[in-house]
Amino acid sequence: MSDPIQVVGDLGWPLANERLVEAARAVRKADPKADGMLIGDAGVSTLGLIEGLEQEFDIPVIGADGAMVWGLARALGVDLRDGSLGWMTHVGRPPSGQ
């Protein structure tokens, strides 16, 4: 089997999801009182991880790639309601159930 880090790196994302989640957990542990987390490296894909990290940490988590998608969607008038970008897809709207 190929090294998953190399395979992911070949796709342009040098960190495997597991390592990115481990790093996010280490950052959260280092500052458990933080109001939010920014994963600002555009070289990693956070799109499939944001919602789970937000649920685990109970804070907004913003990834560079998700912020780009969110900004483009807002500029184009596209409504992102599926929650795939976590907190960002709820900005400007009350939480569901209200």
C-alpha positions as CSV (number, residue, x, y, z in Angstrom):
1,M,0.0,0.0,0.0
2,S,1.2,3.5,-0.8
3,D,2.1,5.9,2.0
4,P,-1.1,7.9,2.6
5,I,0.9,11.1,3.3
6,Q,2.6,10.8,-0.1
7,V,-0.7,10.1,-1.9
8,V,-2.4,13.0,-0.2
9,G,0.7,15.2,-1.0
10,D,0.4,14.2,-4.6
11,L,-3.1,15.7,-4.6
12,G,-1.7,19.0,-3.4
13,W,-2.6,18.5,0.3
14,P,0.5,17.7,2.3
15,L,-1.3,16.7,5.5
16,A,-3.5,13.6,5.9
17,N,-6.8,14.3,7.6
18,E,-5.8,12.3,10.6
19,R,-2.7,14.4,11.2
20,L,-4.6,17.6,10.7
21,V,-7.2,16.5,13.3
22,E,-4.4,15.6,15.7
23,A,-2.8,19.0,15.2
24,A,-6.1,20.8,15.8
25,R,-6.6,18.8,19.0
26,A,-3.2,19.7,20.2
27,V,-3.9,23.4,19.5
28,R,-7.2,23.1,21.3
29,K,-5.6,21.4,24.3
30,A,-2.9,24.2,24.4
31,D,-5.6,26.9,24.6
32,P,-8.9,25.4,25.8
33,K,-10.4,28.8,26.4
34,A,-10.0,30.0,22.8
35,D,-13.2,31.3,21.2
36,G,-12.5,29.8,17.8
37,M,-9.8,28.2,15.6
38,L,-8.4,29.2,12.3
39,I,-6.7,26.6,10.1
40,G,-5.1,29.1,7.8
41,D,-2.9,27.0,5.6
42,A,-4.3,26.9,2.1
43,G,-2.3,23.8,1.4
44,V,-4.6,21.6,3.4
45,S,-8.1,20.5,2.8
46,T,-10.4,21.1,5.7
47,L,-13.8,20.9,4.0
48,G,-14.7,17.4,5.3
49,L,-13.4,18.1,8.8
50,I,-14.8,21.4,9.9
51,E,-18.2,20.2,11.1
52,G,-16.7,17.4,13.2
53,L,-14.1,19.6,14.7
54,E,-16.7,22.2,15.7
55,Q,-18.8,19.6,17.4
56,E,-15.8,18.2,19.2
57,F,-14.4,21.6,20.3
58,D,-17.8,23.5,20.7
59,I,-16.2,26.5,19.0
60,P,-16.2,27.9,15.4
61,V,-13.4,26.3,13.3
62,I,-12.6,28.1,10.0
63,G,-10.4,26.5,7.3
64,A,-8.8,28.6,4.5
65,D,-10.4,26.5,1.8
66,G,-13.8,26.7,3.4
67,A,-13.5,30.4,3.9
68,M,-12.7,30.7,0.2
69,V,-15.8,28.6,-0.8
70,W,-18.0,30.6,1.6
71,G,-16.8,33.9,0.2
72,L,-17.3,32.8,-3.4
73,A,-20.8,31.4,-2.6
74,R,-21.8,34.7,-0.9
75,A,-20.4,36.7,-3.8
76,L,-22.4,34.6,-6.3
77,G,-25.6,34.6,-4.1
78,V,-25.4,30.8,-3.5
79,D,-27.0,29.7,-0.3
80,L,-25.0,27.1,1.6
81,R,-27.4,25.5,4.1
82,D,-26.1,22.0,4.3
83,G,-23.7,22.7,7.2
84,S,-20.7,21.4,5.4
85,L,-18.7,24.5,6.2
86,G,-19.8,24.4,9.8
87,W,-20.3,27.7,11.6
88,M,-19.8,29.7,8.4
89,T,-22.9,28.3,6.8
90,H,-25.0,29.7,9.7
91,V,-23.6,33.2,9.7
92,G,-26.5,35.7,9.4
93,R,-29.2,33.1,10.3
94,P,-30.5,32.0,13.6
95,P,-29.5,28.4,14.6
96,S,-32.0,25.7,13.3
97,G,-35.0,25.3,15.5
98,Q,-35.4,29.0,16.3
